[in-house]
Amino acid sequence: MCKLASTVAAVTLIAGASILTGCAIKPPPLPPEPPPAIVPQATLIGPEEQSKPDEWNLFPDPTTGEVGVYHEGNYVGSVTGNEPESEDPPLPHPTQADKNREQNQNATP
């Protein structure tokens, strides 16, 4: 019985010490909150000018290697890659394919 009493006393002391130690430890403080983000206020600007963009479209033809150039929806010509070096950037010009296409459109069926 003496052994049991000493074992119970030891367990009680250890449990009590654990409980007191657990209560004595303070949790680390929470990090401070970040400052609120500064949101820039939109400045009022007058109505923007609605200008039509200078629209250029390039359509490469993989079969001929020519690049068809269109400006505001109208065909201007092609860039074939063999333009003179003095043209930088190369200027679109009519090609033989353009002339053949024109002849086919004007032919009567």
C-alpha positions as CSV (number, residue, x, y, z in Angstrom):
1,M,0.0,0.0,0.0
2,C,2.9,2.3,0.7
3,K,4.1,1.8,-2.8
4,L,0.7,2.8,-4.2
5,A,0.5,5.9,-2.1
6,S,4.0,7.1,-3.1
7,T,3.1,6.4,-6.8
8,V,-0.1,8.4,-6.5
9,A,1.7,11.2,-4.8
10,A,4.4,11.4,-7.5
11,V,1.8,11.3,-10.3
12,T,-0.2,14.1,-8.5
13,L,2.9,16.2,-8.1
14,I,3.9,15.8,-11.8
15,A,0.3,16.5,-13.0
16,G,0.1,19.6,-10.8
17,A,3.4,20.9,-11.9
18,S,2.5,20.4,-15.5
19,I,-0.8,22.3,-15.1
20,L,0.9,25.2,-13.3
21,T,3.7,25.3,-15.9
22,G,1.1,25.3,-18.7
23,C,-0.8,28.2,-17.2
24,A,2.3,30.2,-16.5
25,I,3.5,30.4,-20.1
26,K,2.0,33.3,-22.0
27,P,1.4,33.0,-25.7
28,P,3.5,35.2,-28.0
29,P,1.9,38.5,-28.8
30,L,0.0,38.8,-32.1
31,P,1.9,40.6,-34.9
32,P,0.6,44.2,-35.4
33,E,-2.0,44.7,-38.1
34,P,-0.6,46.1,-41.3
35,P,-1.6,49.7,-42.0
36,P,-4.5,50.2,-44.4
37,A,-3.5,50.5,-48.0
38,I,-3.7,53.9,-49.5
39,V,-6.0,53.9,-52.5
40,P,-5.3,56.7,-54.9
41,Q,-8.4,58.6,-55.9
42,A,-9.2,58.8,-59.5
43,T,-8.8,62.1,-61.1
44,L,-11.5,63.5,-63.2
45,I,-10.5,63.8,-66.8
46,G,-12.6,65.4,-69.5
47,P,-14.2,63.2,-72.2
48,E,-11.5,61.5,-74.2
49,E,-11.3,62.2,-77.9
50,Q,-12.9,59.4,-79.8
51,S,-10.5,59.2,-82.7
52,K,-10.5,56.4,-85.2
53,P,-7.3,54.4,-85.0
54,D,-5.1,54.2,-88.0
55,E,-5.9,50.6,-88.7
56,W,-3.5,48.4,-90.7
57,N,-3.9,44.7,-91.1
58,L,-1.3,42.2,-92.4
59,F,-2.4,38.8,-93.7
60,P,0.5,36.5,-94.7
61,D,-0.1,33.9,-97.5
62,P,1.8,30.7,-96.6
63,T,1.6,29.4,-100.2
64,T,3.2,32.4,-101.8
65,G,5.2,33.9,-98.9
66,E,3.6,37.3,-99.7
67,V,2.0,39.5,-97.0
68,G,-1.2,41.2,-98.0
69,V,-1.5,44.7,-96.5
70,Y,-4.9,46.3,-95.8
71,H,-5.4,49.8,-94.6
72,E,-8.8,50.6,-93.1
73,G,-10.4,47.7,-94.9
74,N,-9.0,48.5,-98.3
75,Y,-6.3,46.3,-100.0
76,V,-3.1,48.4,-100.5
77,G,-0.7,45.8,-101.9
78,S,1.7,43.1,-100.8
79,V,5.1,42.9,-99.3
80,T,7.0,40.0,-100.9
81,G,10.4,40.2,-99.1
82,N,12.4,41.2,-102.1
83,E,11.9,45.0,-101.8
84,P,15.0,47.2,-102.1
85,E,17.0,47.8,-98.9
86,S,16.3,51.5,-99.3
87,E,12.7,50.9,-98.3
88,D,12.8,50.5,-94.6
89,P,10.0,49.6,-93.7
90,P,9.1,48.0,-97.0
91,L,6.2,49.7,-98.8
92,P,3.3,47.5,-100.1
93,H,3.1,47.3,-103.8
94,P,0.9,45.4,-106.4
95,T,2.3,42.0,-107.3
96,Q,1.8,39.6,-110.2
97,A,-0.7,37.7,-108.1
98,D,-2.7,40.9,-107.6
99,K,-2.7,41.5,-111.4
100,N,-3.9,37.9,-112.0
101,R,-6.6,38.2,-109.4
102,E,-7.8,41.5,-111.0
103,Q,-7.9,39.8,-114.5
104,N,-9.9,36.9,-113.1
105,Q,-12.4,39.2,-111.4
106,N,-12.9,41.2,-114.6
107,A,-13.3,38.1,-116.8
108,T,-16.9,37.3,-117.8
109,P,-18.0,33.7,-117.1
